[in-house]
Amino acid sequence: MSDSTHTPSSSGSWVTIAAAIGGFAIFALIVFIAYLPKKPDPLPDGARTPEQRKSALAELRAKEKAAVTTYGWVDQKAGIVRIPVEEAVKITIKEINAKK
């Protein structure tokens, strides 16, 4: 038997180190791309900014409040009117008490 010791060549060591660094670099690139913060898309047509949505909500709430607190026509031809909710509750209570 021959008693030869195998010593790694210096060029083989550099190839192994370069491959390891390249593997880590590819892994880091994949992780970076996967978790890359997404920039918000520009608003598509018809979309509104937060300020526009806030004012639209305030306008909607004002219309809803007016609908439940004021009198108005629902269908004038059919003779259907809208009355305030508090008034409707009072009328309903009177009708229920009259039936007893």
C-alpha positions as CSV (number, residue, x, y, z in Angstrom):
1,M,0.0,0.0,0.0
2,S,1.1,3.4,-0.7
3,D,0.9,5.9,2.0
4,S,0.1,9.1,0.1
5,T,-1.7,11.9,1.8
6,H,-4.2,13.8,-0.4
7,T,-3.8,17.6,-0.1
8,P,-6.4,19.7,-1.7
9,S,-5.2,21.9,-4.5
10,S,-5.5,25.6,-4.0
11,S,-7.6,26.0,-7.2
12,G,-10.1,23.4,-6.0
13,S,-10.5,25.3,-2.7
14,W,-11.2,28.6,-4.5
15,V,-13.8,26.9,-6.7
16,T,-15.6,25.5,-3.6
17,I,-15.5,28.9,-1.8
18,A,-16.8,30.7,-5.0
19,A,-19.6,28.2,-5.3
20,A,-20.6,28.7,-1.7
21,I,-20.6,32.5,-2.0
22,G,-22.5,32.2,-5.3
23,G,-25.1,30.0,-3.6
24,F,-25.6,32.4,-0.7
25,A,-25.8,35.3,-3.2
26,I,-28.5,33.6,-5.2
27,F,-30.4,32.7,-2.0
28,A,-30.2,36.3,-0.8
29,L,-31.4,37.6,-4.2
30,I,-34.4,35.3,-4.1
31,V,-35.3,36.3,-0.5
32,F,-34.9,40.0,-1.4
33,I,-37.2,39.7,-4.4
34,A,-39.8,37.7,-2.5
35,Y,-40.0,40.3,0.3
36,L,-39.4,43.3,-1.8
37,P,-41.7,46.1,-0.5
38,K,-44.4,46.7,-3.1
39,K,-45.0,50.3,-4.1
40,P,-48.6,51.3,-4.2
41,D,-50.0,51.3,-7.7
42,P,-51.1,54.7,-9.1
43,L,-54.9,55.2,-8.7
44,P,-56.8,53.7,-11.5
45,D,-59.5,55.7,-13.3
46,G,-62.5,56.3,-11.0
47,A,-60.5,55.7,-7.8
48,R,-60.4,58.3,-5.1
49,T,-57.8,59.7,-2.8
50,P,-58.4,59.3,1.0
51,E,-59.5,63.0,1.2
52,Q,-62.1,62.4,-1.6
53,R,-63.4,59.3,0.1
54,K,-63.6,61.1,3.4
55,S,-65.6,64.0,1.9
56,A,-67.9,61.5,0.1
57,L,-68.5,59.7,3.3
58,A,-69.4,62.9,5.1
59,E,-71.8,63.8,2.3
60,L,-73.4,60.4,2.4
61,R,-73.8,60.6,6.2
62,A,-75.4,64.0,5.9
63,K,-77.9,62.7,3.3
64,E,-78.7,59.7,5.5
65,K,-79.2,61.9,8.5
66,A,-81.5,64.2,6.5
67,A,-83.5,61.1,5.3
68,V,-84.2,59.9,8.8
69,T,-84.9,63.4,10.4
70,T,-86.9,65.2,7.8
71,Y,-90.2,65.0,5.8
72,G,-90.1,64.4,2.1
73,W,-91.7,62.6,-0.8
74,V,-90.7,59.1,-1.7
75,D,-93.1,58.8,-4.6
76,Q,-95.3,61.8,-5.1
77,K,-97.5,60.2,-7.8
78,A,-98.3,57.3,-5.4
79,G,-98.7,59.6,-2.4
80,I,-95.9,58.0,-0.4
81,V,-94.1,60.3,2.0
82,R,-91.1,60.0,4.2
83,I,-91.4,61.0,7.9
84,P,-88.8,61.3,10.6
85,V,-88.0,58.1,12.4
86,E,-88.9,59.5,15.8
87,E,-92.3,60.6,14.5
88,A,-92.8,57.1,13.0
89,V,-92.0,55.5,16.3
90,K,-94.5,57.8,18.1
91,I,-97.3,57.0,15.6
92,T,-96.5,53.2,15.8
93,I,-96.7,53.3,19.6
94,K,-100.0,55.2,19.5
95,E,-101.4,52.6,17.1
96,I,-100.2,49.6,19.2
97,N,-101.7,51.2,22.4
98,A,-105.0,51.9,20.6
99,K,-105.3,48.2,19.7
100,K,-105.1,47.1,23.4
